[in-house]
């Protein structure tokens, strides 16, 4: 089973090598790796080319992160598609093997997702938040729930059937896409209670209060456009509650775990998208 991993980046010289090392340290060998760069000017492309391990590299101006992701999907050849952005990395070298096993265990399964931890951008051994997810239930998105998108793996045929990211959303197109696939198209999905991704805190959706506000506004807009019933107060309450739970789970997490801390400490801070 081939898995396509799509990495989108822009001026990510401070972090891109961590992402590349993470991908190519995976025990899973049947991979296609596509890198979509937005026209970096900080040496990112040179670092990628010097690293020398990728299947497709595209570097050109685009209309934003979701336009770049859509380019990657169109080039994908793997049966399964996942995304690993330029400031993220896997929580262990067995992650993609585990993903493959999930899909191989059920040929009719359309998608799966898992847990994610946010780490300090300057000290990636320090866990800031633990996004522990749970099983999907209908109407969950109306309560502010969504899977951690970097952990979301989907069969390529699902994208071909139901479409890609709506780039009219600047920050929440990933939530909109998962909302459409799970709530509207009702694709099959499985939650895997493992930590698959480590993400540096400070990505586009959470780097400022303004961006958090825009993201929530876009999610509410997506709910309306998909004709899903929701209550704004309930949405905001559950959203806030989920954040509290993330910090609670962080304090309970065994940070001495080899799985959680399998990637070496890094003190660089780039500008991934």
Backbone as a ProteinNet text record, in pm:
[ID]
protein_1_A
[PRIMARY]
XXXXXXXXXXXXXXXXXXXXXXXXXXXXXXXXXXXXXXXXXXXXXXXXXXXXXXXXXXXXXXXXXXXXXXXXXXXXXXXXXXXXXXXXXXXXXXXXXXXXXXXXXXXXXXXXXXXXXXXXXXXXXXXXXXXXXXXXXXXXXXXXXXXXXXXXXXXXXXXXXXXXXXXXXXXXXXXXXXXXXXXXXXXXXXXXXXXXXXXXXXXXXXXXXXXXXXXXXXXXXXXXXXXXXXXXXXXXXXXXXXXXXXXXXXXXXXXXXXXXXXXXXXXXXXXXX
[TERTIARY]
84.8	0	88.3	76.1	155.4	82.4	157	105.1	173.4	94.9	149.5	146.7	261.6	271.2	297.4	214.3	225.9	275.9	385.2	441	429.8	357.8	352.5	439.9	507.4	600.7	615.1	661.8	696.3	791.4	912.2	1015	1028.6	1057	1059.9	1200	1300.8	1438.5	1472.6	1403.6	1434	1381.3	1286.4	1221.2	1210.6	1230.2	1200.9	1285.2	1408.9	1493	1440.1	1382.8	1321.5	1208.9	1128.7	1017	1068.4	1168.9	1223.6	1286.1	1363.1	1425.3	1319	1210.8	1103.5	1039.5	1014.4	951.2	1042.2	1170.4	1260.7	1322.1	1281.5	1317.4	1205.7	1096.8	984.6	1019.9	971.1	992.4	915.5	809.1	728.2	808.5	828.5	912.7	834.7	711.6	633.7	566.5	648.2	601.7	620.7	532.6	553.6	553.8	658.1	665	661.3	559.5	540.1	560.6	645.5	669.5	617	527	471.9	516.6	604.2	659.9	596.5	572.1	503.2	594.3	716.9	810.9	901.1	957.5	1040.8	1163.7	1205.9	1322.6	1428.7	1413.7	1502.5	1599.6	1611.1	1700.1	1632.8	1501.4	1428.3	1452.2	1441.7	1456.7	1595.9	1696.4	1833.3	1850.9	1791.6	1799.3	1731.7	1616.4	1544.2	1626.7	1681.3	1759.8	1888	1950.9	2070.3	2037.5	1919.3	1876	1861.2	1802.7	1805.4	1708	1610.1	1515.9	1373.5	1313.1	1173.3	1136.4	1007.5	962.4	923.5	853.5	812.3	833.8	895.5	913.3	860.2	763	706.3	729.4	791.1	811.6	763.2	653.3	593.8	493.8	461.4	363.4	228.6	156.7	24.5	-71.4	-192	-295.7	-312.4	-212.3	-220.5	-203.8	-206.6	-175.7	-271.6	-399.9	-495.4	-486.6	-450.6	-421.3	-302.7	-200.3	-82.7	-119.3	-202.9	-245.5	-321.8	-405.8	-480.3	-387.2	-280.9	-181.9	-121.7	-91.3	-32.8	-126.1	-252.8	-349.9	-357	-356.5	-366.1	-246.4	-131.9	-11	5.3	-82.1	-66.6	-94.7	-13	-30.1	-60.4	-38.6	-61	-208.1	-235.4	-373.9	-426.4	-335.6	-368.6	-293.4	-358.6	-295.7	-295.4	-180.4	-167.7	-85.6	-90.8	-16.8	77.8	199	293.2	356.8	313.6	360.5	502.1	558.9	702.2	746	652.8	692.4	638.1	597.7	547.2	642.2	630.4	704.4	632.2	666.3	601.2	653	567.3	600.8	680.1	706.1	784.4	808.7	903.5	935.3	843.1	745.9	652.4	514.5	498.2	366	302.7	373.7	313.8	288.8	371	341.3	208.9	186.1	60.5	-58	-39.8	-146.9	-180.8	-78.8	-102.3	-176.3	-139.3	-204.7	-352.9	-385.6	-525.9	-607.4	-557.1	-631.8	-628.9	-518.7	-510.9	-604.6	-635	-724.2	-870	-901.1	-1038.6	-1036.3	-1046.1	-1039.9	-1150.6	-1256.5	-1366.7	-1352.7	-1250	-1231.5	-1184.1	-1249.2	-1216.2	-1111.4	-1108.4	-1021.7	-993.2	-892.6	-862.2	-790.8	-785	-715.1	-672.1	-588.4	-534.8	-516.3	-419.7	-392.5	-270.8	-260.1	-152.7	-104.9	24	73.3	139.5	111.7	178.7	305.8	414.3	541.1	592.2	679.9	743.1	824.2	807.8	880.5	1031.7	1078.9	1222.6	1281.8	1195.7	1240.1	1135	1151.5	1046.5	1034.4	1120	1103.2	1002.4	962.4	868.7	727.5	640.2	500.5	420.1	345.8	265.2	118.3	66.3	-73.7	-82.8	-176.8	-200.9	-343	-354.8	-485.5	-526.2	-589.7	-639.9	-779.4	-796.6	-925.4	-1014.2	-1118.5	-1209.2	-1287.2	-1374.2	-1451.8	-1543.1	-1558.3	-1651.1	-1794.7	-1882	-2025.9	-2095	-2201.8	-2272.8	-2307.3	-2296.2	-2323.4	-2211.6	-2097.8	-1986.8	-1929.9	-1928	-1869.6	-1948.8	-2078.5	-2161.3	-2127.2	-2054.3	-2011.5	-1863.5	-1810.6	-1673.2	-1568	-1609.4	-1516.5	-1465.3	-1343.2	-1291.6	-1165.6	-1132.5	-1008.2	-888.3	-774.3	-652.2	-613.9	-623	-605.4	-471.4	-358.3	-233.3	-232.8	-325.8	-333.4	-436.2	-500.4	-613	-560.6	-578.9	-536.7	-661.1	-660.8	-780.5	-741.5	-826.1	-802.1	-811.4	-722.9	-720.7	-853.2	-917.9	-1045.4	-1152.8	-1141.6	-1237.4	-1225	-1100.9	-1080.7	-1131.8	-1104.2	-1149.4	-1301.5	-1367.3	-1512.9	-1579.8	-1524.7	-1595.5	-1527.6	-1410.4	-1347.3	-1238	-1174.6	-1056	-1088	-984.5	-1001.2	-1065.2	-1156.1	-1218.1	-1127.9	-1051.5	-952.8	-1014.3	-1148.7	-1213.6	-1201	-1174.1	-1145.9	-995.9	-959.4	-817.6	-748.2	-822.7	-763.2	-832.5	-961.4	-1038.9	-1084	-1015.8	-1055.5	-1035.7	-940.2	-921.7	-1041.5	-1092.5	-1211	-1332	-1346.2	-1455.8	-1452.1	-1333.2	-1321.7	-1358.9	-1306.2	-1337.7	-1486.4	-1542.7	-1685.6	-1767.7	-1730.3	-1802.6	-1790.9	-1667.9	-1647.2	-1717.7	-1710.4	-1764.4	-1913.4	-1954.7	-2095	-2187.8	-2140.9	-2228.7	-2214.6	-2091.9	-2070.3	-2072.4	-2053.8	-2061.8	-1964.1	-1840.1	-1739.4	-1708.8	-1657.5	-1622.9	-1492.2	-1482.1	-1366.9	-1338.5	-1211.9	-1173.5	-1078.3	-1105.1	-1013.8	-914.2	-787.3	-680.5	-618.5	-632.6	-584.8	-433.9	-361.8	-216.5	-173.7	-55.7	-0.7	80.6	37.4	104.3	187.2	144.8	206.4	252.9	369.3	414.7	415.6	345.8	330.6	386.6	468.8	517.3	402.2	392.2	291.8	325.6	221.9	244.6	214.7	142.3	100.5	-2.9	-41.8	-128	-257	-316.4	-448.6	-444.3	-325	-321.8	-211.1	-152.2	-39.7	-82.4	-211.2	-259	-406.7	-452.3	-594.2	-679.1	-629.1	-702.4	-723.9	-620.8	-634.7	-728.2	-723.7	-816.9	-960.6	-983.7	-1116.6	-1161.3	-1071.3	-1105	-1136.6	-1056.9	-1080.6	-1219.1	-1256.3	-1387.6	-1499.8	-1481.2	-1580.7	-1596.8	-1485	-1492.3	-1557.3	-1532.6	-1596.8	-1748.7	-1791.3	-1935	-1995	-1920.1	-1966	-1979.5	-1883	-1889.2	-2010.8	-2039.7	-2158.8	-2284.7	-2292.1	-2407.6	-2413.3	-2298.8	-2297.6	-2327.9	-2300	-2332.7	-2470.1	-2541.3	-2677.4	-2681.3	-2580.4	-2576.1	-2625.4	-2718.1	-2775.4	-2675.7	-2666.5	-2574.7	-2623.2	-2573.3	-2598.9	-2464.1	-2451.5	-2321.8	-2269.3	-2356	-2310.9	-2262.2	-2335.2	-2294.5	-2162.3	-2148.8	-2025.7	-1906	-1918.8	-1808.2	-1778	-1883.2	-1862.6	-1784.2	-1825.9	-1758.4	-1616.9	-1599	-1465.6	-1370.8	-1417.7	-1337	-1309.4	-1411.8	-1396.1	-1292	-1291.6	-1194.3	-1051.7	-1031.5	-897.5	-852.8	-945.5	-913.4	-872.4	-945.3	-913.1	-774.3	-737.6	-606.1	-494.4	-508.2	-406.4	-409.5	-529.8	-541.9	-471.5	-495.1	-431.2	-279.8	-235.1	-91.7	-26.4	-89	-32	-30.2	-120.8	-128.3	-41.8	9.6	86.1	220.8	259.1	390.1	494.9	559.1	653.5	785.1	798.4	918.3	902.6	784.3	757.3	851.8	909	996.6	921.5	794.1	714.6	695.3	660	633.2	759.3	871.8	994.6	1096.4	1049.1	1138.9	1216.4	1170.5	1238.9	1336.5	1457.8	1558.3	1519.8	1568.9	1543.7	1595.8	1521.8	1558.9	1538.8	1631.4	1618.9	1597.9	1551.2	1527.3	1380.4	1352.1	1212.9	1195.6	1127.3	1109.3	974.5	941.7	815.8	732.7	701.1	616.6	476.9	402.2	269	170.2
-119.3	0	124.3	206.6	329.1	443.5	520.9	640	762	860.8	988.4	1086.7	1146.8	1252.9	1384.3	1482.7	1613.8	1713.8	1781.1	1885	2018	2112.1	2247.8	2337.8	2431.2	2515	2651.3	2745.5	2878.4	2943.9	2973.9	3033.2	2955.8	2827.2	2735.2	2682.6	2762.6	2714.1	2672.8	2728.9	2695.3	2561.6	2502.6	2380.6	2270	2300.6	2203.1	2076.6	2088.2	1969.3	1871.8	1923.6	1835.4	1754	1820.9	1753.6	1646.5	1679.8	1583.3	1463.7	1489.7	1379.7	1288.8	1350.2	1273.1	1179.2	1230.1	1148.6	1033.1	1062.9	960.1	872.7	894.6	801.1	700.6	712.6	621.2	480.2	382.3	242.5	207.9	279.3	260.7	307.1	221.1	252.5	283.2	235.2	254.9	391.5	495.1	632.3	711.7	807.3	915.1	1044.4	1123.7	1249.6	1365.9	1449.4	1565.9	1691.6	1781.4	1909.3	2021.3	2101.5	2216.6	2342.5	2417.3	2538.9	2660.4	2764.1	2883	2988.5	2951.1	3047.6	3106.9	3021.1	3066.1	3143.5	3239.2	3321.7	3316.2	3225.2	3223.8	3105.5	3036.4	2921	2787.9	2788.3	2662.8	2563.6	2610.1	2520.9	2460.5	2540.5	2489.4	2379.5	2398.9	2296.6	2166.9	2180.8	2062.1	1989.7	2065.2	2004.2	1940.5	2004.7	1946.7	1818.3	1815.8	1694.5	1581	1613.5	1523.7	1408.5	1409.4	1297.5	1350.7	1337.9	1373	1316.1	1303.9	1252.5	1364.5	1464.5	1578.4	1705	1804	1935	2040.6	2118	2229.3	2356.1	2456.7	2583.9	2696.3	2758.6	2866.6	2940.6	3061.3	3137.3	3066.9	3074.8	3013.9	3107.9	3061.2	3143	3110.3	3046	3013.7	2865.8	2830.1	2694.1	2590.4	2623.3	2523.8	2506	2612.9	2600.3	2506.8	2522.2	2435.5	2290.6	2269.1	2133.5	2068.4	2146.2	2093	2053.2	2132	2095	1959.6	1940.7	1814.7	1696.6	1714.2	1605.4	1565.6	1664.6	1634.9	1554.1	1566.7	1495.2	1360.8	1333.6	1214.9	1086	985.2	852.5	746	778.1	680	650.7	533.4	496.7	579.8	615.3	694.7	827.3	935.6	1068	1126.1	1178.4	1250.3	1375.8	1468.4	1594.1	1606	1652.1	1685.4	1818.8	1922.9	2056.5	2081.5	2192.3	2214.9	2252.5	2262.9	2282.4	2170.8	2059.6	1942.4	1824.5	1723.2	1598.9	1485.9	1364.4	1247.5	1219.6	1161.4	1134.6	1005.9	935.5	812.8	762	671.4	625.7	515.1	474.6	369.4	424.2	556.6	615.5	572.5	586.1	554.1	404.6	323	179	154	224.1	208.7	255.2	364.4	412.9	306.1	250.5	147.3	27.6	-12.8	-127.4	-100.8	24.1	59.2	37.2	85.8	71.6	-72.4	-142	-281.3	-371.5	-332.8	-414.6	-402.9	-299.5	-278.7	-215.6	-295.9	-244	-143.5	-139.4	-46.7	83.8	95	215.7	330.8	446.2	563.3	653.8	661	758.7	717.6	782.1	762.7	886.8	899	1010.2	966.1	1049.3	1011.6	1135.8	1130.8	1242.1	1321.5	1442.3	1534.9	1606.9	1635.6	1718.8	1843.9	1957.2	2082.9	2091.4	2133.5	2146.3	2289.6	2323.8	2455.1	2471.3	2581.1	2596.5	2603.6	2643.8	2655	2534.4	2452.7	2332.4	2225.4	2148.6	2054.8	1934.6	1925.9	1820.8	1861.7	1990.2	2039.5	2041.9	1964.4	1955.2	2070.4	2141	2254.8	2215.2	2142.7	2098.1	1958.7	1882	1747	1742.4	1737	1730.5	1583.7	1538.1	1401.4	1400.3	1331.7	1331.7	1219.1	1188.2	1079.7	1037.8	941.3	891.6	1000.1	997.3	1090.3	1044.2	1139.5	1115.7	1223.9	1191	1292.8	1415.1	1532.5	1663.4	1709.8	1641	1682.5	1817.8	1845.9	1971.9	2092.1	2074.6	2183.4	2216	2125.7	2148.1	2185.7	2234.4	2282.1	2174.4	2051.4	1938.5	1923.3	1880.6	1830.8	1750.3	1656.1	1581	1672.6	1642.7	1717	1688.5	1788.8	1763.7	1698.8	1735.9	1669.5	1518.8	1469.8	1325.3	1257.1	1331.4	1282.6	1222.8	1092.5	1022.3	974.7	994.5	969	895.4	805.2	739.8	843.2	830.6	924.6	923.8	808.5	798.9	887	910.9	997.7	1140.7	1189.6	1323.7	1330.7	1227	1227	1231.1	1171.3	1163.1	1289	1343.8	1451.3	1587.7	1595.4	1725.7	1754.3	1870	1906.8	2018.8	2091.2	2202.7	2322	2387.9	2510.1	2627	2677.8	2781.7	2918.1	2927.6	3052.2	3072.5	2964.4	2974.6	2997.5	3097.9	3131	3049.6	3006.6	2936.3	2803.8	2793.5	2677.2	2585.3	2588.1	2498.7	2352.4	2324.3	2186.2	2138.4	2225.7	2189.9	2174.7	2266.6	2259.6	2128.2	2087.8	1964	1842.7	1835.9	1721.8	1721.9	1841.2	1853.3	1796.9	1831.9	1783	1631.2	1579.1	1436	1353.3	1398.2	1317.9	1342.2	1468.8	1500.9	1488.6	1533.2	1538.4	1412.6	1380.5	1263.7	1133.4	1144.2	1028.8	916.4	956.4	855.2	779.4	659.9	581.4	634.3	630.3	687.2	608.7	604.8	536.8	625.7	638	707.6	608.1	640.2	555.8	628.8	579.3	650.9	640.7	700.1	707.3	849.5	888.9	1018.6	999.8	1063	1048.7	1171.9	1289.4	1413.1	1501	1564	1671.4	1799.7	1901	2027.3	2141.7	2223.2	2342	2440.1	2490.6	2592.3	2718.1	2782.9	2906.6	2896.2	2791.1	2780.7	2886.4	2890.4	2997.4	3009.4	2896.2	2900.8	2942	2932.6	2961.7	3058.4	3129.4	3215.9	3349.9	3383.6	3509.3	3497	3584	3584.2	3616.6	3707.2	3744.1	3622.7	3541.4	3423.2	3320.2	3306.6	3214.9	3260.5	3391.7	3446.5	3422.3	3446.9	3425.6	3279	3191	3048.6	3007.6	3052.9	3017.5	3077	3197.7	3258.1	3175.6	3126.9	3046.4	2910.4	2852.7	2725.3	2744	2852.7	2881	2903	2969.5	2989.1	2855	2764.9	2632.9	2554.8	2563.3	2496.7	2545.1	2676.6	2733.2	2683.1	2685.4	2647	2498.4	2417.2	2274.4	2243.8	2351.7	2337.4	2248.5	2264.4	2191.7	2282.2	2233.8	2314	2328.9	2448.8	2473.2	2591.4	2596.9	2708.6	2773	2902.2	2968.7	2955.9	2975.1	2965.9	2825.2	2725.3	2586.9	2558.7	2608.7	2590.6	2647.7	2772.2	2838.6	2772.9	2731.2	2666.6	2536.7	2453.4	2325.8	2345.8	2449.6	2479.6	2515.5	2601.8	2640.9	2521.4	2440.2	2322.5	2226.4	2212.8	2122	2170.9	2303.3	2358.5	2329.4	2344.3	2313.9	2167.9	2079.9	1937.7	1910.3	1985.7	1964.5	1992.3	2099.7	2130.5	2029.9	1980.9	1879.6	1751.6	1709.9	1588.8	1606.8	1729.2	1754.8	1727.9	1774.9	1755.7	1609	1530.8	1388.5	1301.7	1361	1282.5	1243.1	1119	1072	1117.9	1229.7	1286.8	1210	1108.8	1026.1	916.3	909	805.2	814.7	702.1	700.5	741.5	701.4	732.2	882.3	948.2	1091.3	1170.5	1129.4	1207.8	1143.9	1073.9	999.7	1087.1	1210.3	1296.2	1384	1405.4	1481.1	1625.7	1682.6	1823.4	1912.7	2017.1	2111.9	2252	2341.5	2476.7	2580.9	2534.4	2627.5	2661	2779.4	2822.2	2884.5	2814.2	2863.2	2928.8	2954.4	3020.4	2931.5	2811.8	2722.8	2778.5	2728.8	2782.4	2721.6
0	0	0	-101.6	-110.8	-40.9	35.4	101.4	41.2	3.5	-42.1	73.8	102.4	202	129.3	157.2	94	197.8	165.6	251.9	180.4	239.2	183.2	269	203.9	277.5	211.1	290.1	239.6	338.7	292.4	378.2	509.4	495.8	609.9	637.9	611.3	624.5	766.9	866.2	1004.5	1050.5	975.9	1023.9	919.6	793	687.6	700.3	746.3	756.9	861.4	969.4	1069.8	1006.5	925.4	858.7	763.6	683.9	588.3	659.7	763.6	838.7	899.5	946.7	1007.6	906	786.2	681.4	641.1	622.5	570.6	679	803.2	909.7	934.4	860.2	877.1	831.6	906.8	869	741.3	715.8	595.3	474.1	377.5	262.4	135	127.3	4.1	9.4	-11.3	3.9	-123.5	-143.7	-239.8	-159.9	-173.8	-100.6	-198.6	-183.5	-269.4	-186.4	-234.3	-166.7	-255.5	-199.6	-271.4	-198.6	-262.5	-203.4	-269	-187.8	-237.7	-297	-334.2	-389.8	-283.1	-199.8	-88.3	-137.2	-53.9	-86.9	22.8	118.6	234.9	235.6	124.2	117.7	139.5	156	177.4	63.8	-58.8	-174.3	-179.4	-149.5	-150.2	-45.9	71.6	175.8	130.6	66.4	17.2	-87.8	-182.2	-289.8	-235.8	-136.9	-76.6	-0.4	63	132.5	32.8	-82.7	-197.1	-195.9	-105.9	-101.9	-108	-221.7	-245.4	-381.1	-406.8	-536.4	-631.9	-579.5	-661.7	-581.1	-643.1	-581	-676.5	-629.2	-706.5	-625.9	-686.5	-618.4	-708.6	-668.3	-745.5	-657.7	-695.7	-619.3	-624.6	-513.7	-508.5	-437.3	-416.7	-353.4	-205.5	-146.8	-5.6	20	147.9	189.6	129.5	116.9	68.2	-82.5	-153.8	-296.5	-315.2	-229.4	-236.3	-206.3	-105.8	-72	-188.1	-253.1	-367.8	-481.8	-502.9	-604.6	-571	-444.1	-401.6	-423.5	-391.8	-410.8	-558.2	-646.5	-790.4	-840.2	-772.6	-813.5	-742.8	-647.4	-563	-640	-613.7	-673.2	-567.8	-441.8	-337	-315.1	-261.1	-229.7	-113.4	-21.6	96.1	89.5	130.2	129	269.5	309.9	435.8	414.3	509.1	500.5	618.8	591.2	697.7	660.3	728.6	694	743.9	702.7	717.2	858.1	952.8	1092	1181	1118.6	1190.2	1168.6	1253.5	1231.7	1303.5	1265.9	1323.3	1464	1545.8	1685.3	1702.9	1595.8	1601.8	1461.4	1443.9	1308.3	1258.8	1341.9	1302.7	1265.1	1262.5	1243.9	1112	1001.4	871.7	856	918.6	922	992.2	1102	1176	1093	1019.1	931	827.6	764.5	663.2	721.5	842.3	906	930.7	966.5	990.3	863.4	750.3	624.9	574	593.1	547.5	626.3	750.3	832.7	789.7	710.3	665.3	526.5	421.2	283.9	251	331.3	305.8	383.4	467.1	546.7	458.8	473.5	392.5	455.9	588.3	653.7	797.8	854.2	996	1048.3	1180.5	1243.7	1382.9	1446.3	1577.5	1663.7	1754.5	1846.5	1800.2	1854.1	1817.2	1941.8	1947.4	2055.8	1998.8	2064.3	2031.8	2115.7	2050.4	2122.1	2111.6	2203.1	2202.5	2074.2	2000.5	1873.4	1889.3	2007.4	2030.6	2101.5	2160.9	2231.3	2209.4	2102.5	2062.4	2154.4	2255.4	2355.4	2462.5	2462	2564.1	2507.6	2568.6	2524.2	2584.1	2499.2	2542.7	2556.6	2458.4	2461.1	2401.1	2452.8	2402.3	2346.8	2215.5	2149.9	2142.6	2249.8	2253.9	2195.8	2085.3	2016.4	2069.7	1997.4	2033.7	1910.7	1925.8	1812.7	1756.6	1625.5	1560.5	1579.3	1611.3	1616.5	1534.6	1463.7	1385.5	1469.8	1407.2	1469.8	1562.8	1561.9	1647	1605.4	1476	1429.6	1480.1	1499.8	1552.4	1696.5	1762.9	1901.2	1908.8	1796	1795.6	1784.4	1753.9	1744.8	1602.6	1587.4	1460.5	1486.9	1398.5	1417.1	1393.5	1452.3	1419.5	1274	1188.8	1045.9	1010.7	1073.7	1036.7	1061.2	1143.5	1169.4	1079.1	991.3	912.1	781.3	763.6	642.4	567.6	436	355.5	227.3	183.7	55.2	-57.8	-153.8	-266.5	-342.7	-350.3	-421.3	-356.8	-225.4	-157	-207.9	-221.6	-277.1	-421.4	-498.4	-637.4	-646.8	-550.5	-553.2	-498.2	-390.5	-319.2	-324.9	-384.9	-401.4	-299.5	-319.4	-243.5	-144.1	-102.7	-9.7	-79.8	-10	-60.2	-22.6	-118.4	-89.8	-64.4	-66.2	-25.5	125.6	198.3	341.4	358.9	435.2	450.1	558.6	660.4	774.3	803.8	775.9	820.5	707.3	592.6	483.3	521.1	610.5	654.4	736	824	902.5	810.8	715.1	618.8	541.5	497.3	420.2	505.5	628.1	714.8	751.7	771.9	800	684.4	562.8	445.9	433.8	451	433.4	540.6	666.2	775.8	799.9	798.9	832.3	711.4	594.6	476.3	390.9	352.2	265.8	344.7	475.9	565.8	526.3	494.8	467.8	597.2	582.6	701.3	760.2	893.6	960.9	1088.4	1126.7	1250.2	1329.5	1457.3	1547.4	1604.5	1595.2	1648.2	1767.4	1888.4	2007.8	2026.1	1933.1	1938	1903.4	1946.7	1908.4	1781.2	1673.4	1545.3	1505.5	1551.7	1503	1618.3	1598.7	1686.5	1603.1	1652.8	1579.2	1662	1601.3	1669.9	1691.3	1812.3	1841.1	1762.7	1709.8	1636.5	1488.7	1446.2	1307.5	1273.3	1147.8	1100.1	1178.6	1215.9	1279.7	1425.6	1489.7	1633.2	1674	1576.1	1610.9	1669.7	1661.3	1718.3	1751.9	1841.7	1877	1754.5	1669.8	1548.2	1459.6	1441.4	1356.7	1417.9	1550.5	1617.3	1594.9	1602.9	1579.7	1436.3	1339.9	1198.7	1173.2	1231.5	1211.4	1261	1380.8	1434.4	1351.3	1301	1212.4	1085.8	1032.6	910.7	936.5	1052.7	1085.6	1096.7	1161	1170.4	1031.5	945.2	807.5	735.6	757	694.2	743.2	872.3	926	854.3	833	762.2	618.6	550.7	409.8	390.2	491.1	483.2	543.8	581.1	636.5	760.5	844	969.8	1081.9	1160.5	1268.3	1381.7	1435.6	1546.5	1629	1750.5	1840.2	1872	1846.7	1862.1	2005.1	2104.6	2243.5	2276.7	2227.9	2251.4	2181	2058.8	1982.4	2058.1	2104.1	2172.7	2307.3	2377.6	2507.2	2491.3	2397.4	2378.2	2323.4	2242	2189.7	2304.5	2393.8	2508.5	2598.6	2620.7	2705.3	2648.4	2516.2	2454.2	2476.2	2475	2499.2	2642.7	2737.2	2877	2890.1	2823.1	2828.2	2770.5	2664.9	2605	2704.4	2781.6	2881	2996.2	3030.3	3135.2	3092.3	2965.7	2916.1	2907.7	2880.7	2874.6	3008.6	3115.7	3249.1	3288.7	3230.3	3265	3175.1	3067	2970.2	3027.3	3005.9	3050.9	2951	2978.8	2883.6	2877.7	2959.3	2949.5	2845.9	2785.1	2687.3	2568.7	2529.1	2413	2288.1	2279.9	2161.1	2145.9	2255.6	2249.2	2220	2275.6	2264.8	2170.3	2069.7	1984.5	1887.8	1863	1768.8	1843.7	1792.8	1866.2	1887.3	1996.4	2030.2	1919.6	1892.3	1788.5	1841.8	1813	1866.4	1758	1643.5	1534.7	1525.8	1480.2	1465.3	1329	1240.7	1105.5	1087.2	963.6	930.1	839.3	887.4	811.6	799.1	698.2	677.1	774.2
[MASK]
+++++++++++++++++++++++++++++++++++++++++++++++++++++++++++++++++++++++++++++++++++++++++++++++++++++++++++++++++++++++++++++++++++++++++++++++++++++++++++++++++++++++++++++++++++++++++++++++++++++++++++++++++++++++++++++++++++++++++++++++++++++++++++++++++++++++++++++++++

